[in-house]
Amino acid sequence: MPSTALVDTGPLAAWFRANDPYHAAVDRFFRGFSGALLTTWPVVVEVTHLLRPEAQLAFLAWVRKGGLEVVDIEVADLEPIEQMIAKYRDQPMDFADATLVWLADRSGVNAVITLDRRQFDVYRFRGRQRFNQLLPAGTRRSVRRRT
């Protein structure tokens, strides 16, 4: 198991929603993972958007207490993020996913905790490096297309 992993929106939202179909599997994974968890503020925003107020408060308290390291994005970082969104526009790649790929480029961390298997199977960082998806196959969902 890697010592550091990037975390996408889906697993975090599922972990803080007890009625989520992926809650049990994600809970099992997070309780067994002893490494550092990295994400970005856009992921935090997406997670809080998906949670009810009580769960939002629990999630934010967990982040504040060090459960997750949130990496800042500067204005200068937007250009490579924009380039990624343009490159993967047919997937689609949203802003939060683009920031995780940007973070992989910057940090070299290739481990990702996501429910969006198809998208992260396609995304590449540092040229042609693939992501190592840590969740077991049964806990991954297919991508939802925007309408």
C-alpha positions as CSV (number, residue, x, y, z in Angstrom):
1,M,0.0,0.0,0.0
2,P,1.4,3.4,-0.9
3,S,2.3,5.9,1.8
4,T,0.4,8.8,0.1
5,A,-2.7,8.8,-2.0
6,L,-4.8,11.4,-3.8
7,V,-8.5,11.4,-2.9
8,D,-11.4,12.2,-5.2
9,T,-14.9,13.4,-4.3
10,G,-16.8,10.2,-4.5
11,P,-15.1,8.2,-1.8
12,L,-15.1,11.1,0.6
13,A,-18.8,11.8,0.0
14,A,-19.6,8.1,0.4
15,W,-17.7,7.8,3.6
16,F,-19.6,10.7,5.2
17,R,-23.1,9.5,3.9
18,A,-24.0,6.3,5.9
19,N,-26.8,5.5,3.3
20,D,-24.5,5.7,0.3
21,P,-24.2,2.4,-1.6
22,Y,-20.4,2.7,-1.4
23,H,-20.2,3.7,2.2
24,A,-19.3,0.2,3.7
25,A,-16.6,-0.5,1.1
26,V,-15.1,3.0,1.4
27,D,-15.3,2.9,5.2
28,R,-13.4,-0.4,5.2
29,F,-10.8,1.0,2.9
30,F,-10.2,4.2,4.8
31,R,-10.0,2.4,8.1
32,G,-7.3,0.1,6.7
33,F,-5.3,2.8,4.9
34,S,-2.5,4.3,7.1
35,G,-1.0,6.7,4.6
36,A,-1.4,10.4,4.0
37,L,-4.4,11.6,2.1
38,L,-4.0,14.5,-0.3
39,T,-6.7,16.5,-2.2
40,T,-7.5,19.9,-3.4
41,W,-10.0,22.6,-2.4
42,P,-12.3,22.0,-5.5
43,V,-12.7,18.4,-4.2
44,V,-13.6,19.6,-0.8
45,V,-16.2,22.0,-2.3
46,E,-17.7,19.1,-4.3
47,V,-17.9,16.9,-1.2
48,T,-19.6,19.5,0.9
49,H,-22.1,20.1,-1.9
50,L,-23.1,16.5,-1.8
51,L,-23.5,16.2,1.9
52,R,-26.3,17.2,4.3
53,P,-25.4,20.0,6.8
54,E,-24.6,17.6,9.7
55,A,-22.3,15.5,7.4
56,Q,-20.7,18.7,6.0
57,L,-19.8,19.7,9.6
58,A,-18.4,16.3,10.4
59,F,-16.4,16.2,7.1
60,L,-15.0,19.8,7.6
61,A,-14.1,19.0,11.3
62,W,-12.3,15.8,10.1
63,V,-10.3,17.9,7.5
64,R,-9.5,20.6,10.1
65,K,-8.2,17.9,12.5
66,G,-5.8,16.6,9.9
67,G,-7.7,13.7,8.3
68,L,-6.8,15.1,4.9
69,E,-4.2,17.5,3.6
70,V,-5.7,20.0,1.2
71,V,-3.3,21.5,-1.3
72,D,-3.7,25.1,-2.4
73,I,-4.0,26.1,-6.0
74,E,-2.5,29.4,-7.1
75,V,-3.6,31.5,-10.0
76,A,-0.4,30.5,-11.9
77,D,-1.5,26.8,-11.6
78,L,-4.7,27.4,-13.6
79,E,-2.9,27.3,-17.0
80,P,-1.8,23.6,-16.7
81,I,-5.2,22.8,-15.2
82,E,-7.0,24.5,-18.2
83,Q,-4.7,22.5,-20.6
84,M,-5.8,19.2,-18.9
85,I,-9.5,20.1,-19.1
86,A,-9.0,20.9,-22.8
87,K,-7.0,17.7,-23.4
88,Y,-9.7,15.4,-21.8
89,R,-12.8,17.4,-22.7
90,D,-14.3,14.2,-24.3
91,Q,-14.1,12.2,-21.0
92,P,-15.4,14.7,-19.4
93,M,-12.8,16.1,-17.0
94,D,-14.2,18.5,-14.5
95,F,-12.3,21.1,-12.5
96,A,-11.9,18.9,-9.4
97,D,-10.5,16.0,-11.4
98,A,-8.2,18.3,-13.3
99,T,-6.8,19.6,-10.0
100,L,-6.1,16.0,-8.9
101,V,-4.2,15.3,-12.1
102,W,-2.3,18.6,-11.6
103,L,-1.5,17.5,-8.1
104,A,-0.2,14.2,-9.4
105,D,2.0,16.1,-11.9
106,R,3.3,18.3,-9.1
107,S,3.8,15.7,-6.3
108,G,4.6,12.5,-8.3
109,V,1.9,10.7,-6.3
110,N,0.3,8.1,-8.6
111,A,-2.1,6.4,-6.1
112,V,-5.7,7.7,-6.3
113,I,-8.8,6.8,-4.3
114,T,-11.7,7.3,-6.6
115,L,-15.0,5.8,-7.7
116,D,-14.5,7.1,-11.2
117,R,-12.5,4.2,-12.6
118,R,-13.0,4.9,-16.3
119,Q,-11.9,8.5,-16.1
120,F,-8.8,7.8,-14.0
121,D,-8.0,4.9,-16.3
122,V,-7.7,7.5,-19.1
123,Y,-6.0,10.4,-17.4
124,R,-2.2,10.6,-17.5
125,F,0.2,12.7,-15.5
126,R,3.9,13.5,-16.0
127,G,3.6,12.6,-19.7
128,R,2.3,9.0,-19.8
129,Q,2.2,7.9,-16.2
130,R,-1.0,6.0,-15.2
131,F,-2.8,6.2,-11.9
132,N,-2.7,3.3,-9.5
133,Q,-6.4,3.1,-8.4
134,L,-6.5,1.8,-4.8
135,L,-10.2,0.9,-4.3
136,P,-11.2,-2.7,-5.1
137,A,-12.9,-3.0,-8.5
138,G,-16.4,-3.5,-6.9
139,T,-16.3,-0.1,-5.3
140,R,-15.8,1.8,-8.5
141,R,-18.6,3.2,-10.5
142,S,-18.7,4.2,-14.1
143,V,-18.7,7.8,-15.2
144,R,-21.9,9.8,-15.4
145,R,-22.1,11.8,-18.6
146,R,-23.2,15.4,-18.4
147,T,-26.4,16.2,-20.2
